[in-house]
Amino acid sequence: VEIIKKIVEGKSHDQILHISAKHLDVVGTKRQNVLIAAQLLSNKTSKLILKEFPEDVDAIATANFCKISNDLFDVFNSGKTNPFCDSDEQRKILEYGLKYFSELRKVTKNEKTKACPLPYQNGSTMSIMSLKDLFQVLNSKYNVSQLSTRNLNSDAIESTFSTLRDFGMDDCPSAL
């Protein structure tokens, strides 16, 4: 986010139309807003970062994170017009995402401390492996050749909880 903030500081609104304070200053439940995340972690943001900081190693890593996040988002939100069908391109995205999130580690000040994967990394790798396994089983047992992956998520439930949180409920509401 710091690299993106550097870009935003020196640009006019029309140069960075898709990035605003709502994307960079997220707190509380707003951190769970999928639309804001999808807009920020996009190919457009990736290209903008690379254009502004073509030699900066941290910027390149941030741009790569935005790109793989965008590509995985597309695979996991496929629908009727672009279903998941285990195409070469989709398989390549999933394999790269699996490798990327499995190897990604938080940089620590103490190099002797081995950083553990963060929860989103574990969730990402589990989601990727689950999609691959689900498609393989459905394809081999039932001859399913396409999946609308957007129907495999819990968006309806997440939306309900998001609405409740917006009304002032706790970040972690109980079932009661």
C-alpha positions as CSV (number, residue, x, y, z in Angstrom):
1,V,0.0,0.0,0.0
2,E,2.9,2.4,0.7
3,I,4.2,2.0,-2.9
4,I,0.7,2.8,-4.2
5,K,0.4,5.8,-1.9
6,K,3.7,7.2,-3.4
7,I,2.1,6.9,-6.8
8,V,-1.1,8.6,-5.8
9,E,0.6,11.5,-4.2
10,G,2.0,12.9,-7.4
11,K,-0.8,12.2,-9.8
12,S,-3.9,13.9,-10.9
13,H,-7.3,12.2,-10.4
14,D,-7.7,11.3,-14.1
15,Q,-4.3,9.5,-14.1
16,I,-5.3,7.2,-11.2
17,L,-9.1,7.2,-11.6
18,H,-9.5,3.7,-10.0
19,I,-7.5,4.5,-6.8
20,S,-8.8,6.8,-4.1
21,A,-8.5,7.1,-0.3
22,K,-11.2,4.5,0.2
23,H,-8.8,2.0,-1.3
24,L,-5.8,3.0,0.7
25,D,-7.2,3.9,4.1
26,V,-9.3,0.9,5.0
27,V,-10.0,0.1,8.6
28,G,-12.2,-2.3,10.5
29,T,-14.8,-4.1,8.5
30,K,-13.9,-2.1,5.3
31,R,-10.9,-4.4,5.1
32,Q,-13.3,-7.1,4.0
33,N,-14.8,-5.3,1.1
34,V,-14.3,-7.5,-1.9
35,L,-15.0,-4.7,-4.5
36,I,-12.4,-2.4,-3.0
37,A,-9.8,-5.2,-2.9
38,A,-10.6,-6.2,-6.5
39,Q,-10.2,-2.7,-7.7
40,L,-6.9,-2.2,-5.9
41,L,-5.4,-5.6,-6.7
42,S,-6.0,-5.3,-10.4
43,N,-4.0,-5.5,-13.6
44,K,-4.5,-1.7,-14.0
45,T,-2.8,-1.1,-10.6
46,S,0.0,-3.6,-11.5
47,K,0.7,-1.8,-14.7
48,L,0.7,1.6,-13.0
49,I,3.2,0.5,-10.4
50,L,5.5,-1.0,-13.0
51,K,5.3,2.2,-15.1
52,E,6.1,4.4,-12.1
53,F,8.8,2.2,-10.5
54,P,10.3,0.0,-13.2
55,E,13.5,-0.6,-11.3
56,D,12.3,-0.8,-7.7
57,V,12.4,-4.4,-6.4
58,D,9.6,-3.8,-3.8
59,A,7.4,-2.1,-6.4
60,I,7.9,-5.0,-8.8
61,A,6.9,-7.5,-6.1
62,T,3.8,-5.4,-5.3
63,A,2.9,-5.3,-8.9
64,N,3.3,-9.0,-9.2
65,F,1.1,-9.5,-6.1
66,C,-1.6,-7.3,-7.7
67,K,-1.4,-9.2,-11.0
68,I,-1.7,-12.7,-9.4
69,S,-4.5,-11.6,-7.1
70,N,-6.4,-10.2,-10.1
71,D,-5.9,-13.4,-12.2
72,L,-7.0,-15.6,-9.3
73,F,-10.0,-13.4,-8.7
74,D,-11.0,-13.9,-12.3
75,V,-10.6,-17.7,-12.1
76,F,-12.6,-17.9,-8.8
77,N,-15.3,-15.6,-10.1
78,S,-16.0,-17.2,-13.5
79,G,-19.6,-17.4,-14.7
80,K,-21.6,-18.4,-17.7
81,T,-19.6,-16.2,-20.2
82,N,-16.2,-17.4,-19.0
83,P,-16.6,-20.7,-17.0
84,F,-13.8,-22.5,-15.4
85,C,-12.9,-25.4,-17.7
86,D,-9.4,-26.2,-16.6
87,S,-8.0,-24.5,-19.7
88,D,-4.2,-24.2,-20.1
89,E,-4.4,-20.5,-19.1
90,Q,-6.5,-21.2,-16.0
91,R,-4.3,-24.1,-15.0
92,K,-1.2,-21.9,-15.4
93,I,-2.8,-19.2,-13.2
94,L,-3.7,-21.8,-10.5
95,E,-0.3,-23.4,-10.6
96,Y,1.5,-20.1,-10.4
97,G,-0.8,-18.9,-7.6
98,L,-0.2,-22.1,-5.7
99,K,3.6,-21.7,-6.0
100,Y,3.5,-18.0,-5.3
101,F,1.4,-18.2,-2.1
102,S,3.2,-21.3,-0.9
103,E,6.6,-19.6,-1.1
104,L,5.6,-16.0,-0.1
105,R,7.0,-15.0,3.3
106,K,6.7,-11.9,5.3
107,V,10.0,-10.1,5.5
108,T,11.1,-9.9,9.1
109,K,13.8,-7.6,10.6
110,N,15.4,-10.5,12.3
111,E,16.6,-12.8,9.5
112,K,17.0,-15.7,11.9
113,T,13.3,-15.8,12.5
114,K,11.6,-17.9,9.9
115,A,8.3,-16.3,8.9
116,C,5.3,-18.5,8.8
117,P,2.6,-18.2,6.1
118,L,-0.1,-15.7,6.9
119,P,-3.7,-16.9,7.1
120,Y,-4.6,-15.5,3.7
121,Q,-1.8,-17.5,2.1
122,N,-3.0,-20.8,3.6
123,G,-6.6,-19.9,2.5
124,S,-5.4,-19.1,-1.0
125,T,-3.5,-22.4,-1.4
126,M,-6.4,-24.4,0.1
127,S,-8.8,-22.7,-2.3
128,I,-6.6,-23.3,-5.3
129,M,-6.1,-27.0,-4.4
130,S,-9.8,-27.5,-3.6
131,L,-10.9,-26.0,-7.0
132,K,-8.4,-28.2,-8.9
133,D,-9.6,-31.3,-6.9
134,L,-13.3,-30.5,-7.2
135,F,-13.0,-30.1,-11.0
136,Q,-11.0,-33.3,-11.4
137,V,-13.6,-35.3,-9.4
138,L,-16.6,-33.8,-11.1
139,N,-15.0,-34.2,-14.5
140,S,-14.0,-37.8,-14.0
141,K,-17.2,-39.0,-12.2
142,Y,-19.9,-36.9,-13.9
143,N,-18.2,-35.7,-17.1
144,V,-18.6,-32.0,-16.0
145,S,-16.5,-29.9,-18.3
146,Q,-17.3,-26.4,-16.9
147,L,-17.8,-24.8,-13.6
148,S,-19.3,-21.4,-12.7
149,T,-16.9,-20.8,-9.8
150,R,-18.7,-17.7,-8.7
151,N,-21.4,-20.1,-7.4
152,L,-19.0,-21.9,-5.2
153,N,-18.4,-19.1,-2.7
154,S,-20.2,-17.7,0.3
155,D,-21.0,-14.3,-1.1
156,A,-24.6,-14.3,0.1
157,I,-23.6,-15.1,3.6
158,E,-20.7,-12.6,3.6
159,S,-23.0,-9.9,2.3
160,T,-25.4,-10.6,5.1
161,F,-22.7,-10.3,7.8
162,S,-21.2,-7.3,6.1
163,T,-24.6,-5.5,6.3
164,L,-25.0,-6.5,9.9
165,R,-21.5,-5.2,10.7
166,D,-22.3,-1.9,8.9
167,F,-25.2,-1.5,11.4
168,G,-22.7,-1.6,14.2
169,M,-22.5,-5.2,15.1
170,D,-19.2,-6.8,16.2
171,D,-16.6,-7.8,13.6
172,C,-17.1,-11.4,14.7
173,P,-20.8,-12.0,15.3
174,S,-21.8,-15.2,17.0
175,A,-24.5,-17.6,15.7
176,L,-26.7,-16.5,18.6
